[in-house]
C-alpha cells in the first residue's frame, strides 16, 4: 500500500527512470500532457495507473485529469497489449470489401474481440478507423518490436494463415 496515494498494487515498485527525462523536458510545459502520455506509452507499451500516478506526482496534474485525457483519446491504452498488435482497418473501403468477415475470422481463430488480448499474451486486436491503404482493402497492420507488417486483400482464410504463421514463429 502506497502511503502517498493509498493504492494497493505494484505502482511504486515499478521503475520509472526511463520516463524521468521526458518529465524533465515536458513536465512544467503547459499543454504537454498528451506528449508526456504518448512518450510514456512508447516506453512502457501502455499507461498503467502506476504511470498515471507517477506522472501526476511529478507534474502536479491531478490523476483524474490525466486519466480523463488518457481515456478520451483512442490512441492511449490502459492495459498491456500482446506481443503482436493487430490493427484491423474498418474504414469505408475495408468495410465494403469484407473487413467484418475478416474480423469474424480473427475473433474465431484467436478467441478474442476488439480491444482484447489472447490469454497467452501473444495477440491484441484493435479495430481502427483507417490505415490509409485503401487499395489493399480489406487490410490489417500487425505491430511488433520487429516492426510493422501490412497485409492486404484479406479473406477469412488468408487472415487465419497469416496468424498461424506468426504463431508458429513466436
C-alpha positions in Angstrom: 0.0 0.0 0.0 1.4 3.3 -1.0 1.5 5.9 1.8 1.2 8.8 -0.7 -1.8 7.7 -2.8 -3.3 4.7 -0.9 -3.1 2.4 -4.0 -2.6 -1.3 -3.3 -0.5 -2.5 -6.3 3.0 -2.5 -7.7 2.7 1.2 -8.7 5.7 2.4 -6.8 7.7 -0.8 -7.2 7.8 -0.1 -10.9 10.9 1.7 -12.3 10.1 5.0 -14.0 13.6 6.2 -14.6 13.1 5.9 -18.3 10.3 8.5 -18.0 12.4 10.9 -16.0 14.0 12.7 -19.0 10.5 13.1 -20.6 9.2 14.7 -17.4 12.3 16.9 -17.1 11.7 18.2 -20.6 7.9 18.5 -20.7 6.7 18.3 -17.0 6.4 22.0 -16.5 5.4 22.9 -20.1 1.8 23.9 -20.2 -0.2 21.8 -22.7 2.3 19.0 -22.8 0.3 16.3 -21.1 -0.6 14.4 -24.4 3.1 14.4 -25.3 4.0 13.0 -21.9 1.4 10.3 -22.2 2.5 9.4 -25.7 6.1 9.1 -24.6 5.2 7.1 -21.5 3.1 4.7 -23.7 6.0 4.4 -26.1 8.3 3.4 -23.2 6.0 1.0 -21.3 3.6 -0.1 -24.0 0.5 1.2 -22.2 -0.5 3.7 -19.4 -0.8 1.9 -16.1 -2.4 3.5 -13.1 1.1 3.4 -11.7 2.4 5.5 -14.5 -0.5 7.9 -14.3 0.1 8.3 -10.6 3.8 8.9 -11.1 3.1 11.5 -13.9 0.7 13.2 -11.5 3.2 13.2 -8.7 5.9 14.7 -11.0 3.8 17.3 -12.8 1.2 18.3 -10.2 -1.6 17.4 -12.6 -4.4 15.5 -10.8 -4.6 11.8 -11.6 -8.3 12.2 -12.5 -7.4 14.8 -15.2 -4.6 12.6 -16.6 -6.9 9.6 -16.6 -9.6 11.7 -18.3 -7.2 12.6 -21.1 -6.0 9.0 -21.4 -9.5 7.6 -21.7 -10.7 10.4 -24.1 -8.2 9.7 -26.9 -8.3 6.3 -28.6 -4.5 6.3 -29.1 -3.9 5.6 -25.4 -4.1 2.1 -23.9 -4.7 1.4 -20.2 -4.0 -2.3 -20.4 -0.9 -4.1 -21.6 -1.1 -5.3 -25.2 0.1 -8.5 -26.8 3.4 -9.1 -28.4 1.6 -8.6 -31.7 -0.9 -5.7 -32.0 -3.4 -6.4 -34.8 -4.8 -3.2 -36.2 -7.7 -4.1 -38.4 -8.9 -1.3 -40.7 -12.7 -0.7 -40.5 -12.7 2.3 -42.9 -15.2 2.5 -45.8 -13.1 0.7 -48.4 -12.2 -2.1 -46.0 -15.8 -2.3 -44.7 -17.3 -2.7 -48.2 -14.6 -5.2 -49.1 -15.2 -7.6 -46.2 -13.5 -6.3 -43.1 -16.3 -7.6 -40.9 -15.7 -11.1 -42.3 -12.0 -10.7 -41.6 -12.7 -9.6 -38.1 -15.0 -12.5 -37.6 -12.2 -14.9 -38.7 -9.7 -13.2 -36.3 -12.1 -13.4 -33.4 -12.9 -17.1 -34.0 -9.3 -18.0 -34.6 -7.8 -16.2 -31.6 -10.9 -16.3 -29.3 -10.8 -12.6 -28.6 -12.8 -9.5 -29.6 -11.8 -5.9 -30.4 -9.7 -4.4 -27.6 -8.9 -7.8 -26.1 -5.6 -9.8 -25.8 -5.2 -13.5 -26.1 -4.7 -15.5 -22.9 -1.1 -16.3 -23.9 -0.4 -12.5 -24.4 0.6 -13.0 -28.0 -2.1 -11.0 -29.9 -4.2 -7.9 -29.2 -6.9 -6.9 -31.7 -7.7 -3.2 -32.2 -10.2 -2.1 -34.9 -9.0 1.3 -36.3 -10.8 3.9 -38.4 -8.4 3.8 -41.3 -4.8 2.6 -42.1 -4.6 4.6 -45.4 -4.1 1.5 -47.5 -7.5 1.6 -49.3 -6.2 -0.1 -52.4 -5.3 -3.2 -50.3 -8.8 -3.4 -48.7 -9.5 -5.2 -46.5 -6.2 -4.6 -44.7 -4.6 -5.1 -41.3 -1.3 -4.0 -39.9 0.5 -6.0 -37.2 2.9 -4.1 -35.0 5.6 -5.8 -33.0 9.0 -5.0 -31.7 10.4 -6.2 -35.0 8.4 -3.5 -36.9 5.1 -3.2 -38.7 3.8 -5.6 -41.3 0.8 -4.8 -43.5 -1.4 -7.5 -45.0 -3.9 -6.6 -47.7 -6.7 -8.2 -49.8 -7.5 -10.3 -46.8 -10.1 -13.1 -46.7 -11.3 -15.2 -43.8 -8.8 -17.9 -44.9 -5.8 -15.7 -45.6 -6.1 -13.9 -42.3 -6.0 -17.2 -40.5 -2.9 -18.3 -42.5 -1.2 -15.0 -41.5 -2.0 -15.5 -37.8 -0.9 -19.2 -37.9 2.4 -18.2 -39.5 3.0 -15.6 -36.8 2.1 -18.0 -34.0 4.5 -20.6 -35.5 7.4 -18.2 -35.4 6.6 -16.7 -32.0 
